[in-house]
Amino acid sequence: MNYPWHLYAMGLMYILAGFLHFLKPKMYQRIMPRYLPNHKLLVYLSGLAEIILGFGLFFPATKDLAVYGLILMLIIFLSVHFYMLSSTRAGAGIPKWALWLRIPLQFFLIWWAWFYLKF
């Protein structure tokens, strides 16, 4: 089946983002909510999930499962975005306006993934 090019772009985006979890884990550990345990492990697991789900978008047999996995992951990641708004330290030096923009961006990413269930 021929998928639209932007589905492949989405897959590549998640694969690259997943690899960043392994290349720059401290960056991701800084934004993890304090109430979550073992930040390093969670960063690696979330990176691995992004890589697997990104590749899953490329194959008809796994595309829908990957879409549902990405939607679930993006919903879970909303807690990180809200946590980053809780204090200057949690925001990791990112301007407040940018942190606020990440919330609607997250909902856009959820919609974008949902859009591919029709293909």
N, C-alpha and C positions, 0 to 999 in steps of 0.2 A: 504494500500500500504506500502511496506517495503522500507523505504528510507535508503540511505547509512548512516553509523554511523557518518560520518563527517558532515552531515547536522544537526544532533542533536548536535554535538559539536559546530557548528556555532551558533545554537540557544542558547545553554547554555552560550556561550561566550558573546552574546549580552544581555542576561538576567542578567548575573553577572555584566557586564559593566553598565547596567542600574541601578542596585541596588547601585553601587558605587556612582552614582550621588546623591543618597539620603543619603548615609553614609558619604561621604566626599564632600559635595557641594562646600566648599570653594576652594578645589583643582581645580574644574572645573570652578568656577567663575574667578579665577586668569588668566585663559587662554582665556577668552571670549574677543573678539574684543571690544574696547572701544565704537565703533559706534553703537553697539547693545544695546537696552534698557533692563532694568530689568533682569540683569544677573541671579539672583537667580531663578526667574520664568523660564527662558529659560533652565537653568541647569536641573530643575525638569521636565520640559516638554520633554526635549531630553532624559532624563533617562527613563521616562514613555514610550516614543516612542520605545526606545531600548528594554524594557521589553516586550511590546505588540508585536512588530515585531519579537522578538526572539521566543516567544510562538507561533506566527503565522506560523513559519516555521514547526512546528510539525504536522500540520493538512492539509490534502490534499485540503480542501475547501479554506484555507487561505494562503497556501504556496506561490503561485505565487504573490499574492498581497503583502505579507510580503517581498518577494524578491525585488519587485519594490520599496516598501517603504524603505528598507535598502539601495538600490542603491541611491535613492534620498537623503536620510539622509547622506550617505557617501559623496556624491557630495557637499552637503551643508557644511558638516564639513571640507571640504578642505579649506574653508575660514579661519577657526580657525587655521589650520596647517600653512597656509601662514602668518597669523597674528603673530603667535608665532615666526616666523623668522624675524619679523620686528625690534625687539629690545631685549636686554638682559632681561628687565623687562617682556616683553610679553612672552619670552621663559620660564619663571618660573624656571630658574635655570637649565633647561635641556641643556646638551651640544649641540652645533650647529650641530655636525655631526648626533646626534640622531634625531634632528628636521628635518634635510634633509632626513634622512632615512624614516621618517614617510610619506613623500609624495609618494614614490613608494609603500610603504605598503598600503596606502589608495587605490591606483589603484589596487593592488592585492586583497584587500578586496572587491572592486567593481566587479572584475572579478569572484572572488570566489562566490559571491552571484548570479551573472548572470549565472554561470555554472549550478545552480540548477533549472533553468527554463526548462531544458530538461527532468527532472524526473517527 
